[in-house]
Amino acid sequence: MRLNLKPLLVWKMIFGGLALAAFGVFSPMSVPASGYGLMLGLLNVGFLVMTMRIADARAIIDPRQSMWILYVSAAIRFIALAVCFVVGIQGLGLDPMPLVLTFIAMQFAQVMALRGKKRLTD
């Protein structure tokens, strides 16, 4: 199965770019934090794509193990994002509001990329 990522990446860049531009206009000091949030959103989808490909390849041999790969991947991505948020806010001293809001805006791209689909796997 081939994963079509182009619509998802386009929507993520649109939503992330809009959030980055909004923070750039209304609060220029928040641009680094917003950019970091944008980077986290792209990193998240990159890890998701990588593990989806691994799980798809494993599904041919053992579908149950493929599901475990996805579950473990979700847990690892959640922990990695939490660590990255802490590093950005505490370690780098970035403003939490633009960082989190940009990341959240990018998550709305998931909804837009699913428009017109009957199943999540389409």
C-alpha positions as CSV (number, residue, x, y, z in Angstrom):
1,M,0.0,0.0,0.0
2,R,1.4,3.4,-1.0
3,L,0.8,6.3,1.4
4,N,-0.1,9.6,-0.3
5,L,1.5,12.2,1.9
6,K,1.4,15.2,-0.4
7,P,-2.0,16.5,0.7
8,L,-1.2,16.0,4.4
9,L,2.2,17.8,4.1
10,V,0.6,20.6,2.0
11,W,-2.1,21.2,4.6
12,K,0.4,21.0,7.5
13,M,2.5,23.7,5.8
14,I,-0.5,25.9,5.1
15,F,-1.7,25.7,8.7
16,G,1.7,26.0,10.2
17,G,2.7,28.8,7.8
18,L,-0.5,30.7,8.6
19,A,0.2,30.4,12.4
20,L,3.9,31.4,11.8
21,A,2.8,34.4,9.8
22,A,0.2,35.5,12.3
23,F,2.7,35.4,15.1
24,G,5.2,37.2,12.9
25,V,2.7,40.0,12.3
26,F,1.2,40.3,15.8
27,S,4.1,39.3,18.0
28,P,7.5,39.2,16.1
29,M,9.3,38.1,19.2
30,S,7.2,34.9,19.1
31,V,8.5,33.8,15.7
32,P,11.3,31.5,17.0
33,A,8.8,29.7,19.2
34,S,6.3,29.4,16.4
35,G,8.9,28.1,14.1
36,Y,9.9,25.5,16.7
37,G,6.3,24.4,16.9
38,L,6.2,24.1,13.1
39,M,9.3,22.0,13.2
40,L,7.7,19.7,15.8
41,G,4.6,19.3,13.7
42,L,6.7,18.2,10.7
43,L,8.9,16.0,12.8
44,N,5.7,14.3,14.2
45,V,4.4,13.5,10.7
46,G,7.8,12.4,9.6
47,F,8.0,9.8,12.4
48,L,4.4,8.8,11.6
49,V,5.2,8.2,8.0
50,M,8.3,6.2,8.8
51,T,6.5,3.9,11.2
52,M,3.5,3.5,8.8
53,R,5.8,2.2,6.2
54,I,7.5,-0.2,8.6
55,A,4.1,-1.4,9.8
56,D,2.8,-1.8,6.2
57,A,5.8,-3.9,5.3
58,R,5.3,-6.1,8.4
59,A,1.6,-6.5,7.8
60,I,2.3,-8.8,5.0
61,I,4.1,-11.2,7.3
62,D,2.3,-10.7,10.6
63,P,-0.7,-8.3,10.9
64,R,-0.7,-8.5,14.7
65,Q,2.9,-7.4,14.9
66,S,2.1,-4.6,12.5
67,M,-0.5,-3.3,14.9
68,W,2.0,-3.5,17.8
69,I,4.4,-1.4,15.8
70,L,1.8,1.3,15.4
71,Y,0.9,1.2,19.1
72,V,4.5,1.4,20.2
73,S,5.2,4.1,17.7
74,A,2.3,6.2,19.0
75,A,3.7,6.0,22.6
76,I,7.2,6.8,21.4
77,R,6.0,9.8,19.4
78,F,4.0,11.1,22.4
79,I,7.0,10.8,24.7
80,A,9.3,12.3,22.2
81,L,7.0,15.3,21.6
82,A,6.7,15.8,25.3
83,V,10.5,15.9,25.7
84,C,10.8,18.3,22.7
85,F,8.2,20.6,24.2
86,V,10.0,20.6,27.5
87,V,13.4,21.3,25.7
88,G,11.8,24.1,23.7
89,I,10.1,25.8,26.7
90,Q,12.5,25.1,29.5
91,G,15.8,24.5,27.7
92,L,15.6,27.1,25.0
93,G,13.4,29.5,26.8
94,L,10.8,29.8,24.0
95,D,7.4,31.3,24.7
96,P,5.0,28.4,25.3
97,M,1.9,29.9,23.7
98,P,3.1,30.3,20.1
99,L,4.9,27.0,20.2
100,V,1.9,25.0,21.3
101,L,-0.6,27.0,19.2
102,T,1.4,26.5,16.0
103,F,1.7,22.8,16.7
104,I,-2.1,22.5,17.4
105,A,-2.8,24.5,14.2
106,M,-0.8,21.9,12.3
107,Q,-2.8,19.1,13.8
108,F,-5.9,20.6,12.2
109,A,-4.2,19.7,8.9
110,Q,-5.0,16.0,9.7
111,V,-8.7,16.8,9.5
112,M,-8.3,18.7,6.2
113,A,-6.3,15.8,4.7
114,L,-9.0,13.3,5.5
115,R,-11.8,15.2,3.7
116,G,-13.5,13.0,1.2
117,K,-12.1,9.8,2.6
118,K,-14.3,7.0,3.7
119,R,-11.7,5.3,5.9
120,L,-8.5,6.4,7.5
121,T,-6.5,4.0,5.4
122,D,-7.7,5.3,2.0
